[in-house]
Amino acid sequence: MQKKFTVNPWEVTGEVDYGKLIKEFGVQPLSKELIEKIEKKAGGTHLYLRRGLFFSHRDFDVIMDEYEKGKEFVLYTGRGPSGRTHLGHLIPWIFTAYLQKAFGCKLYFQMTDDEKFLMRDVGLEEAVGYSYDNALDVIAAGMEPGKTVIFSDVEYIKTIYRIALDVAKRVTFSTAKAVFGFTNSSNIGIIFFPAVQASPAFMAQMLEKRNVNCLIPCAIDQDPYWRIARDVAPALGMPKPAGIYSKFLPGLQGVGGKMSASKEDTAIYTTDSAPVARKKVMAAFTGGRATVAEQKEKGGNPEVCVVHQWLYYMFEENDEKLRNSFDDCKAGRILCGECKKYLADKVCRFLEEHQKKRENAKKEIDRFMVKD
């Protein structure tokens, strides 16, 4: 029996079948040829590509073909600031910084505090405050000053609005309902919001008069927004924005879907102390047996283990170490506590380094953030 899952911009639940999702969303798998093109320009591979964390795209092949003919591209990604940043949020940002460095791109980073006010139980000023707080993590992820523009929708709306109007005029309510599932009870603010979210895809062309493409690195659940942008692009005389999409980092309790900022015990935040982070990792869901004796006799199940998934996708660069750990778990030669401690050490080292960069970002934030 096939397990049910839900993936949309506001909800990710269940055990996601990424192969099925590729078909449902109409995106393309990320081919070895495309990965090699990125790696050649970057001068090295990225763990997220090597391990398949970034797995699909829309028209990234077009972006690369035109890039090789001399047409540059800009990057666009963002964050819906409804609370603290957790490690899952960092994945697209770290990868975006990698692309920015490899291709020398300008980046537009949108903080959709307006959406969070409209969709969540978050006050407007609270959402704007989260925009500035989360921006510290964006900068700490490695974005380049001078090539990165971070903005709050609420505080940059004068600039955004003209573009959003051009988009909104060309999107029917019927289309918005079909893509986002809006109903008669949806507030009118969120019905207009997709036009706002589409706007940064056209900023370079409309504000700076640059003849460039736009690439959006993000998690796959955000893809519906770019369908709207892609639909209206020809009417605006603009190239269709392309996307490159990641899978989700699972929550520590392995309940399906993705890590959620609203479930504190399943998420590690970038501001967590080392003791707090370590405690969360040590309580993570694993594929271990009920007892030590049973584990040694029958082995564990790393295929369902969150600890193994975190090591695989984000925290263990060494392929041989990862294979050995996988095999030792299956054979019962290693216990879950050992793997948890190993991951906890890596997470704590990562947080220590990130928090230093985050603190330095407080001095740099005015070089990145703009407002009207």
N, C-alpha and C positions, 0 to 999 in steps of 0.2 A: 504494500500500500504506500502510495507516494505521500510524503509529509507535506503539509501546507506551510507556506511562508508568505509574508507580506513585505514588500519593499516599495516605499514611496518616500517623498521628501520629509514626511512627518512621522513615519512609523516604519520600523524594521523589526519584524518578529519571526520566530521560527527558525528552522535550520535551512539556511539559504542554499538553493541549488543554483550555482553560478552558471552552469551550462544551460539550464532552463531559462535563467534570467537573461542571458545573451539573446536567446530567441525571442523572449517576450518583449524586451526593450528594443530589439532590432539593431543591436550594436555588433561590432566585429571582435573576434578574439585578437589579442595582441600577438602578432606573428613574430617568429624568430628573426625574420628579415628586418622588421621595424625596430626590434630591440637592438639588433646589431648596429643599426644606423644611429640610434641614440648613443650607444656605448662608444662608437667610433668618434663621434663629436665630443663626448664627455671625457674621452681618454681613459675610460674604465667603466666597469659594470656597477650597477647599484643593487644592493641586496633585495630591494622591493621588486625589481625586474627579474632578477635571477631566481627568486623564489615564487614568482607569480602573484605577488600581492597586488601589483598593477597587472590587470589581466584582459582588459577590453578597451575599445575605443570607438569613436565616430570620426571618420575622415582624418585621422592622424596620418594616414598614408598620403592623403592629399597635401596636408601641411608640409610633410617631409619632401615630397616631390617638388613642390613649389619653392621650398627653402633651398633645395639643391640647385634651383634655377635662379636664385638670387632674391626671392621674396621673403622678407623677414616675417616673424610672427611675435605677437605679444602674448603674455600669460594673464589669465584671470582665474582667481579662486576666491574663497571667502569663508565666513563663519557666521552662524546664527548665534549671537552671544546671549545665552540665557543663564549662564553660570560659569563656573571655573572650567578651564581647559583640562581635558584629560589626554592620556597618551594616544587614544584612538584619533582624536582631532589632529594630532601632530603629523600623522602619516602623510596626508596630501601636502602639507606645508613643507615637510622635509624634502619630499620628492619635487615639489615646485622649486625649492631653492636649488636643488640639483640641476633641474632643467634651466633655471635662470642663469646659473653659472656656466653651464655647458654651451648655451646658445646666445648668451648676452642679452636676454630679453628684458623688456620692461614688464613689470607686474602691476596689475590692478587688483587690490585686495579689498573686497566688499564686506563690511560688517552689517548684517541685516538685522539691526536692532528694531527696525520698524516691524518686521515679520514676527519677531519674538513677542513684541508688545501685542500684536494683533492675534496671535495664535496661542500664547501661553499666559499663565498667571504671573506676568512680569510687568512691573511698572515701567513707564517710558524712560524716566531718568535712570532707573535701575538698569535697564537694557543698554542705554548709552554708556553708563559706567562700566558695564561688562565689556563693551566694545574696546574701551581704552585698556582695561585689564588684560583682555585676551590678546590685544595687539602686542603686548610685551612678549607673549609666547610666539607670536608670528615672527617677530624680529629675532628672537632667540633661536628660531628654527634655521636661521641662516640667510634671510633675505638681504639683498644688497641695497644700501642707502644710495639714493640718487637714481636708482632704477626701480624703486618700489613705492607705490602710492597706496596707502591704507586710508580708508574713509568709512565713517559711520553714515548710513543712509539718512538718518535724521539730521545730521549736521552738514551733509553735502547735498541735500535734496534740491537746492536751487540749480546745481549743475546737472544732477541726474534727471530732473523732471522733464526737461525738453526732449531728451532721448526717450524717456519712458512714454511720453505722449506719442511720439512717432511710432513706438512699438504698439502701444495700447490701441491706437486707431486702427490697426491692422489685425487685431485679434478679436474674434467674436466670443461672446459669452458661451456659446455652444462649444467652441474649441476648448476654452478654459475648463468648462465642466467635464469634458471628455478626458482631458489630460490629468486634471487634479482632483476630480470627484467632488467639485463644489456642489452645494445644494441650496435650496431656498433659505436655509437657516445660516448659511455662511455669511459672515459680515462683509460689507462691501469693500472694506479696506484690503482684506486678503484676496479678494477677487481681482483688484487692480495690481496687487503686489508682483505677480509674475512679470509684468512690464518693467517694474523697477529692477528686478533681479536680472532681467535680460540686458539692461542698459550698459553695464561695463563691457559686455562683449563688443560694443560698438564705440567705446570711448576714444580709442586711438584714432579711428577713422573720422568720427564726427567732431571731436574736440581738437585734435591735433592735425587733422587732415593728412594722416599717414596712410599709405597704401600697404596695409599689412593684414595678415591673417590673425586669428585669435585661437589659442589653445587653452582649454579649461581642464586642469588636473583636479579631480575631486573623487569622492566616494560615489559608487554607482547609484545610490538612492537619489542623488541630485539631478540625474539625467533628464527627468521630465521638464525641468526649467529650460534646458537648452533646446528642447524640441520646439518650444515657443519661439525662442530666438532664431533658430534655424528656419522656421516657417516664414518669419517676416523679413529675414535678411535680403532675399531677392527684391522685395518691394521697396526696401530702403536703399537698394543699390550697393549692398555690402556683402562681403564673403560670408558664407555660413560658418559660425564658430564650430570648432572641432573639440572633441573631448578625449581624455585618457583617464580611465576609471580604475579605482581600487576596490578590493574586497574590504570587509569589515574586520577589525580586530575584535575578537569576542570578549565579552565580559568575563571576569575571573571566576564566576560561578557557573559558566558554561550553560546558560539557560536558553541559548539560541539568540538570533538577531545580532546586535552589535553592542559594544560597551555603551552604557547609558550614564550620562552625568547625573541623572535623578536617582540612580541606585548606587549610593556611595560605596557599599561594600564590594561592588563588582568592578569599580573603576579606580584607576590610580590617577590622581590629579598632578599636574606639573608642580603644584605648590605643596604637595604632601611631604611631610618629614620622612626621613629614612626609617624610623621605627614604625610609623603608620603604614608606609608602603610595604615594608617587610612583613608586617602582620597580615596585610591583605593578601600578599602572594602566598604566604604559608597556609592560608585558608582556602586557596584556589581549588577548583574542581580538577580532578585528575582521572586517569583511567586505571587507577590502582585497585587492588583487591581489598577485601574486607579486613584481612589480617596479614601480618608480615609473613607468616608461614605459607599462606595461600599465594601471596605475591611471589615468593621465591620458588614455589612449586609450579605455578601455572603462568607466571609472568603477568605483566600489566598490558594495558591497551593504549598505547601512545596516540593512536588515531583519533581518539576522542578527548585527549588530555589538553586542557587549556595551557598548561605550562609548556608542553611541547610546541603548541601552536605559537605562543608568544616568542619562544626561542627561534622557531622556524622563520617567522615572518619579520622579526624585529631585533632580536637580541643575540643571536649566535651567527656570526659571520663565517665561522669555520665549518665547512661542509662535513669534514671527516669527524669532528667532534659531535656534530648533530647526528650523523649516521650511527656512530658508536652508542650514543645515548639512546637512540631509538631501539637499536638491537639489544642493548643491555636491559632495557625496560621489558621488551617482549620476552626475553629469556629469563627474567626474574633476577638478574644480576645486580640490579639497582633498585632502590626504594624511592617512593614518591618524595619523601622528606629530603633526600639528597638533591633531587632535581629542583625542588622548590627553593632550597637554599641557594643553589647555583643561579637560578633565575633572579631571586631576590637580591643577590649581590650585584648582578648586572643592572637591574632596575635602579638600585640605589646609586650606583656609580653614574648612571645616565642622568638621574634627577639632580645629583650634585653638580654635574657639569651644566645641565640646562638651567638650573636656578642661578648659577653665576652669570650666565648669559642674559637671563631674564632681568637680573638686577642691573646689569650694565645697560639694558635696553631702556630703562627709566630715564637715562641721560640722553638717549638717542631718539626718543619717540617723536619729538618735534621734527626730525629729519624725514620721518616716514608718513605721519598722519597729516591729512589736509582737511579743511572744512571751509564752507562758504563764509 
